[in-house]
């Protein structure tokens, strides 16, 4: 089985992403670090002990990576979208059994990459582009040791629902079922692909992040 690990907010720069989160939620994400070789860096906001919000952006201090940056950050349409403001891009699900899941999925599961940030280490499998149903099918992560979320201050916001809309909702749901995520994401039929993360604040106020 797999479960939600974190949600991903893309930005042109980390400064823009952090300012957006602070303006929207009233709390600033804390420093993360660089993803060496992947061309990105991040900041993080704790959403309780088992989930967090990642703000990710291209890292201008790194050379161009050998692979496209995660979450379509190099895609022209994504870049254009992020010029207006940071946006929810995707989500990541953790599994304790990456090899078993990937053995079942085969090439549809993508390529497993070894990654690290500081002393944090993990393996990540990113679905092949155009097979991720517009980023609604999550990358899978298997932490090797402590999870990033365990080190974060609690913002006292909670992810209360993760929903999606897609013209081919049945295919999205089937792909999630294959990964043991059939209950993690509520999928509805919609004219355009869209991811919605609903957060609840410490005063009971609800705020939604959307991909469009």
C-alpha positions in Angstrom: 0.0 0.0 0.0 1.0 3.6 -0.6 -0.1 6.9 1.0 0.2 10.6 0.4 3.7 11.8 1.3 3.5 15.5 0.2 2.0 17.9 -2.2 4.1 20.0 -4.6 3.8 23.7 -5.3 5.9 24.9 -8.3 7.4 28.4 -8.6 9.7 30.3 -10.8 11.9 31.0 -7.8 11.9 29.9 -4.2 11.5 33.5 -3.1 8.3 33.8 -5.1 7.0 30.4 -3.8 7.7 31.2 -0.2 6.1 34.6 -0.5 3.0 33.1 -2.1 2.6 30.5 0.7 3.1 33.2 3.4 0.5 35.5 1.7 -2.0 32.7 1.4 -1.5 30.8 4.7 0.1 33.4 6.9 3.1 31.1 7.7 6.4 30.9 5.9 7.9 27.6 4.7 11.3 26.7 6.2 14.5 26.1 4.3 14.9 22.8 2.5 17.9 22.5 0.3 19.4 21.6 -3.1 18.6 18.4 -5.1 22.2 18.0 -6.5 22.2 16.9 -10.1 18.4 17.4 -10.5 18.6 21.1 -11.0 16.1 22.1 -8.3 15.9 23.3 -4.7 13.0 23.5 -2.2 11.4 24.9 0.9 9.0 22.9 3.1 5.9 23.5 5.2 4.9 20.8 7.8 1.3 19.7 7.6 1.4 17.4 10.6 3.5 14.3 11.2 2.7 12.5 8.0 2.4 15.1 5.3 4.0 18.4 4.1 3.9 21.0 1.3 7.0 21.3 -0.9 7.8 24.5 -2.7 10.1 23.6 -5.6 11.8 25.7 -8.2 14.8 25.5 -10.6 18.1 26.1 -8.8 20.1 28.8 -10.7 23.3 27.7 -8.9 23.2 24.3 -10.6 24.1 23.4 -14.2 21.3 22.1 -16.5 20.5 18.6 -15.3 20.9 15.5 -17.5 17.1 14.7 -17.1 14.2 17.1 -17.4 13.5 18.7 -14.0 10.8 17.0 -11.9 7.1 18.0 -12.2 7.4 19.4 -15.7 9.3 22.5 -14.4 11.1 22.6 -17.8 7.9 22.4 -19.8 7.1 25.6 -21.7 3.4 25.5 -20.7 4.4 25.1 -17.0 6.9 27.9 -17.2 4.3 30.2 -18.7 1.7 29.3 -16.0 4.2 29.9 -13.2 5.0 33.4 -14.6 1.6 34.5 -13.3 1.9 32.9 -9.8 3.1 29.7 -8.1 0.8 26.8 -8.7 0.1 23.3 -7.3 1.8 21.0 -9.7 1.6 17.5 -8.4 1.7 15.2 -5.4 4.0 12.4 -4.2 3.1 9.1 -2.6 5.3 7.1 -0.3 5.6 3.3 -0.4 7.7 1.0 1.8 7.9 -1.5 -1.1 9.2 0.3 -4.2 10.6 -2.8 -5.8 7.4 -4.8 -5.5 5.3 -1.9 -6.8 7.6 -1.2 -9.7 7.8 -4.9 -10.5 4.0 -4.9 -10.9 3.9 -1.7 -13.0 6.9 -2.4 -15.2 7.9 0.4 -17.7 4.6 2.2 -16.9 6.0 3.0 -13.4 9.0 4.9 -14.9 12.6 4.9 -13.8 13.8 4.7 -10.2 16.2 7.4 -9.3 18.4 7.6 -6.2 18.2 11.1 -4.8 19.4 13.0 -1.8 19.3 16.4 -0.1 21.9 16.9 2.6 21.7 13.8 4.8 18.3 12.8 3.6 18.2 9.9 1.1 15.4 8.4 -0.9 14.4 6.6 -4.1 11.9 8.1 -6.4 10.0 6.7 -9.4 8.5 9.2 -11.8 5.9 8.1 -14.2 6.9 8.6 -17.9 5.8 11.9 -19.3 2.4 11.7 -21.0 1.6 8.7 -18.9 1.2 10.7 -15.7 -2.3 11.9 -16.7 -1.2 15.6 -16.4 0.6 15.0 -13.1 -2.4 13.4 -11.4 -0.6 10.1 -11.2 2.1 10.7 -8.5 5.7 10.0 -8.3 6.4 7.3 -5.8 9.0 7.8 -3.1 10.7 5.3 -0.7 12.6 7.0 2.1 15.9 5.4 3.2 15.9 6.3 6.8 14.2 9.3 8.3 11.5 11.1 6.2 11.8 14.8 5.5 8.4 15.5 7.1 9.6 14.3 10.5 12.0 17.2 10.7 9.6 20.0 10.0 7.9 22.4 12.4 4.2 22.0 12.5 2.3 24.8 10.7 -0.9 23.6 12.2 -2.4 23.4 8.7 -3.7 20.0 7.6 -4.3 18.4 4.2 -8.0 17.4 4.6 -8.7 16.3 1.0 -6.9 15.8 -2.3 -9.1 15.8 -5.4 -8.7 15.7 -9.1 -10.7 16.3 -12.3 -9.9 14.8 -15.6 -11.7 14.0 -18.9 -10.6 10.3 -18.5 -11.4 10.0 -14.8 -11.7 6.2 -15.0 -8.2 5.8 -16.4 -6.8 8.0 -13.7 -8.6 6.0 -11.0 -7.4 2.7 -12.5 -3.8 3.9 -12.5 -4.1 4.9 -8.9 -5.6 1.5 -7.9 -2.5 -0.2 -9.4 -0.3 1.8 -7.0 -2.5 1.1 -4.0 -3.8 4.7 -4.0 -7.4 4.2 -4.9 -8.6 5.9 -1.7 -6.0 8.7 -1.6 -7.3 10.9 -4.4 -11.0 11.6 -5.2 -11.2 11.7 -9.0 -14.1 13.3 -10.8 -14.8 13.7 -14.5 -14.0 17.3 -15.7 -13.4 19.1 -18.9 -9.8 19.9 -18.0 -7.2 18.1 -15.8 -7.0 19.8 -12.4 -5.6 18.9 -9.0 -7.1 20.4 -5.9 -5.5 20.3 -2.4 -7.8 21.4 0.4 -6.1 22.6 3.6 -7.6 23.5 6.9 -6.0 26.0 9.2 -5.7 26.1 12.9 -8.8 28.4 13.2 -10.9 26.0 11.1 -10.6 28.1 7.9 -10.4 26.1 4.6 -8.0 27.1 1.8 -7.6 25.4 -1.6 -4.6 25.1 -3.7 -5.2 24.3 -7.4 -3.2 23.5 -10.5 -5.3 25.7 -12.7 
